[in-house]
Amino acid sequence: MLIFKAPKTEYKGCLHLHTDQSDGLLPPLEAVQAYEAAGYDFIAITDHRRITLADGYTGPMLVLPGIEINQAKEEEEVIHIVAIGTDAAMLRSPDDQAPIARRLEHFINHGAACFLAHPHWSLNRVETIKALRGLHGAEIYNAVSCPPTNPDRADSTHILDLLARDGLLLPTIAADDAHYYAGEFADSFIYAQADNLSTDAILTALKSGRFYASRGPRFHEVSLTEGQVRVSCSPVDHITFHSNLAWNEGRAVNGSGITRGSYRLASGERFVRVVLTDSQGRKAWLNPFPIASLT
């Protein structure tokens, strides 16, 4: 069974970045132009608690309206969500002080695509994330959430694996969360499998999980046949297979510039997440897929 096959055209995008209209360093137009120069096909500006438009931009890159909302659940835990829409009106919440679950429901009901931001940085608990109904995905990597500006909480694979173990298989994005436009800029992104580079097509891809997170490596094809997961990809040094089991033999394929790997499933595995790591330590994360319904 085919799990993933790269289309002829994939669109590269970042769904989480800030401008000087909240706490980013660059004005909106300069931020957009920086991403265009870095080779992106689309971005979403997600300033905190406000909608920022890229007034005056006429370039080829698609700029989606977005917003980042937050709630301090308690002193030790916060919840941040980025919502992406087709227009600014979609993202206007009737009550900015309402519980975040209610605001999330409002955005989803009005057609936005919504993603949990940096759950590791936020110190989110599994039960907290489970209570956020309707998420279209979560950040598995957030580029600003590590030194020199943060402790090293950029990678959220651990908590997302715990959620997948419990049956919540969230699609995953990687994003810069650009503030400083320095080391975190143009570091982390998604490849979206959209019919074309239009607002409706990208939003449809986001809502249907037709994307994967990356910092560089690319998936070409992933299949599941007779209990074996097979992967083809760009040259990497490691192909690893995450699941609900703590250990199983053969779940890491290692080499130099390898482009293929396979993994034999063990009894009791309920999901698999394939992760690529290249020679520079950059990763790509395929969305987790269920096993019980495929075998």
C-alpha positions in Angstrom: 0.0 0.0 0.0 1.3 3.4 -1.0 1.6 5.7 2.0 3.3 8.7 0.3 4.5 9.5 -3.2 6.0 12.9 -4.0 4.1 14.7 -6.8 5.8 16.4 -9.7 5.5 19.7 -7.9 5.8 20.3 -4.2 5.4 23.8 -2.7 7.7 24.9 0.1 6.2 27.1 2.8 6.6 28.4 6.3 3.4 28.8 8.4 4.8 30.6 11.5 6.7 33.8 11.4 6.5 37.3 13.0 7.0 40.9 12.0 7.5 44.2 13.8 3.7 44.4 14.1 4.1 42.0 17.1 7.6 40.9 18.3 9.5 40.3 15.1 12.4 42.5 13.9 11.4 43.1 10.3 8.5 45.1 8.9 6.0 43.0 7.0 7.1 43.8 3.5 10.8 43.1 4.3 9.9 39.8 6.0 7.9 38.7 3.0 10.7 39.7 0.6 13.2 37.9 2.7 11.3 34.6 2.3 10.8 35.2 -1.4 14.6 35.6 -1.7 15.1 32.4 0.2 13.1 30.5 -2.4 9.8 29.9 -0.6 6.6 29.4 -2.5 4.3 30.5 0.3 4.3 31.8 3.8 1.8 32.8 6.5 2.4 35.8 8.7 1.3 34.9 12.2 1.8 37.8 14.4 0.6 37.5 18.0 -3.0 38.3 18.6 -3.3 40.4 15.4 -3.7 39.9 11.6 -0.9 41.4 9.6 -1.2 41.9 5.9 1.7 42.2 3.4 0.5 45.5 2.0 2.4 46.5 -1.1 3.8 43.1 -1.9 3.4 42.1 -5.6 5.9 39.3 -6.0 5.2 35.6 -7.0 5.1 34.2 -3.5 1.7 33.3 -1.9 1.2 35.1 1.4 -1.6 33.7 3.5 -3.2 35.6 6.4 -2.6 34.1 9.8 -2.6 34.8 13.5 -1.0 33.3 16.6 -3.2 33.1 19.7 -2.1 32.0 23.1 -3.3 31.2 26.6 -1.3 30.8 29.8 -2.9 27.6 31.1 -0.8 27.8 34.2 2.5 29.2 35.3 4.4 26.1 34.0 2.5 25.6 30.7 1.3 27.8 27.8 -0.8 27.0 24.8 0.0 28.7 21.4 -1.9 28.0 18.2 -1.3 29.4 14.7 -4.4 29.7 12.5 -4.2 30.1 8.8 -7.1 31.4 6.6 -8.1 32.6 3.2 -8.8 36.1 4.3 -8.5 38.3 7.4 -12.2 38.1 8.3 -11.9 34.3 8.8 -9.4 34.9 11.6 -11.2 37.5 13.7 -12.2 36.0 17.0 -15.3 37.4 18.7 -13.6 37.2 22.1 -9.8 37.3 22.6 -10.2 36.5 26.3 -12.2 33.3 25.7 -10.6 30.0 26.6 -8.3 28.9 23.8 -10.3 25.8 23.0 -13.3 28.0 22.3 -11.3 30.2 20.0 -9.8 27.2 18.2 -13.4 25.9 17.6 -14.3 29.3 16.2 -11.4 29.3 13.7 -12.1 25.8 12.6 -15.8 26.5 12.1 -14.9 29.5 10.0 -12.6 27.4 7.7 -9.1 28.1 9.1 -6.3 25.5 9.3 -5.0 25.4 12.9 -1.7 24.0 14.3 -0.4 23.7 17.8 2.8 25.7 18.1 6.0 24.5 19.7 4.5 22.0 22.2 8.0 21.2 23.7 8.9 24.8 24.2 5.4 25.3 25.8 5.9 22.3 28.1 2.6 21.0 27.0 1.2 17.9 28.6 -0.4 15.1 26.7 -3.7 15.7 28.3 -3.6 19.4 27.4 -3.1 18.7 23.7 -5.8 16.0 23.7 -8.3 18.6 24.9 -7.7 20.8 21.9 -10.3 19.3 19.5 -10.0 19.7 15.8 -6.3 20.6 15.4 -5.1 20.1 11.8 -1.6 19.4 13.1 1.3 20.4 15.4 4.8 21.8 15.1 7.3 18.9 15.3 10.2 21.4 15.0 10.3 25.1 15.8 13.6 26.7 14.8 13.7 29.6 17.3 13.1 27.3 20.3 16.8 26.5 20.8 20.1 28.4 21.5 21.1 31.1 21.3 17.7 32.5 22.3 16.0 29.5 24.1 16.8 26.2 25.8 17.0 23.4 23.3 13.2 22.7 23.0 13.0 22.9 19.2 12.1 19.2 18.5 8.7 18.0 19.8 8.9 14.5 18.4 8.8 13.0 21.9 5.4 14.4 23.0 3.9 13.8 19.6 5.0 10.2 19.7 3.3 9.9 23.1 0.1 11.3 21.5 0.4 8.9 18.6 0.9 6.0 21.0 -2.5 7.0 22.5 -4.2 7.2 19.1 -3.9 10.9 18.3 -1.8 11.0 15.1 -1.4 14.6 14.4 0.2 15.7 11.0 3.3 17.7 11.6 4.8 20.9 10.4 8.2 22.5 10.8 8.5 26.3 11.0 10.9 29.1 11.8 8.8 31.0 14.2 11.0 33.8 12.9 11.6 36.7 15.2 15.2 37.8 14.7 15.7 36.8 11.1 19.1 35.3 12.0 19.9 31.6 12.7 16.2 30.6 12.8 15.3 32.2 9.5 14.6 29.9 6.5 15.5 26.9 8.6 12.3 24.8 8.8 9.4 24.4 6.5 6.8 22.1 5.0 6.5 20.6 1.5 2.8 20.8 0.5 1.3 18.6 -2.1 -1.2 21.1 -3.5 -2.9 21.1 -6.9 -1.5 24.6 -7.6 -0.1 27.6 -5.8 -3.3 29.2 -4.8 -4.9 30.1 -1.4 -7.6 27.6 -1.8 -5.3 24.8 -2.9 -2.8 25.3 -0.2 -5.4 25.6 2.5 -7.0 22.4 1.2 -3.6 20.6 1.4 -3.1 21.9 5.0 -6.5 20.6 6.1 -6.1 17.2 4.5 -2.6 16.6 5.8 -1.0 16.6 2.4 2.4 17.9 3.5 5.4 16.9 5.5 7.9 18.7 7.7 11.5 19.2 6.8 14.7 21.1 7.4 16.2 19.8 4.2 15.7 16.1 3.3 12.9 15.0 1.0 10.8 12.0 0.9 10.3 10.4 -2.5 8.1 7.4 -1.7 6.9 5.4 1.3 5.0 2.2 1.1 3.7 -0.6 3.4 3.7 -4.1 1.9 3.4 -7.4 3.7 4.4 -5.9 7.1 7.4 -4.0 5.8 7.7 -0.2 5.5 9.9 0.8 2.5 11.3 4.3 2.1 13.0 6.1 -0.8 14.4 9.6 -0.2 17.1 12.2 -0.9 20.6 11.2 0.3 20.6 11.0 4.1 22.7 9.3 6.8 19.9 7.9 8.9 16.3 6.6 8.3 14.6 5.9 11.5 11.1 4.4 12.3 9.2 5.6 15.3 6.3 3.6 16.7 4.3 3.0 19.9 6.9 0.3 20.9 9.9 1.3 22.9 12.2 -1.0 20.9 12.2 -3.3 17.9 15.2 -4.6 15.9 16.1 -2.8 12.7 14.3 0.5 13.3 17.4 2.5 12.3 19.0 2.3 8.8 22.4 4.0 8.8 24.9 4.9 6.2 26.4 7.7 4.1 24.2 9.2 1.5 21.7 6.4 1.6 18.5 6.8 -0.4 16.5 3.7 0.6 15.6 1.9 3.7 13.1 -0.6 5.0 11.7 -1.7 8.4 9.9 -4.9 9.3 7.0 -4.2 11.6 6.7 -6.0 15.0 3.6 -7.4 16.6 1.6 -4.7 18.4 2.8 -1.7 16.4 -0.1 0.7 15.9 1.6 3.6 14.1 4.9 4.5 12.3 6.6 7.8 11.9 9.5 7.9 9.5 12.3 10.4 10.1 15.2 11.2 7.8 18.5 12.8 9.0 21.1 14.1 6.6 24.8 14.5 7.0 24.3 18.0 8.5 21.8 16.7 11.2 18.8 18.2 9.4 15.7 16.1 9.6 12.4 15.5 7.7 9.4 14.0 9.4 6.7 12.1 7.5 3.3 12.4 9.0 2.6 9.4 11.3 0.4 6.7 9.8 -1.7 4.0 11.5 -0.8 0.4 11.1 -3.9 -1.5 12.2 -6.0 -0.2 9.4 -3.3 -0.9 6.8 -2.2 -4.4 7.5 
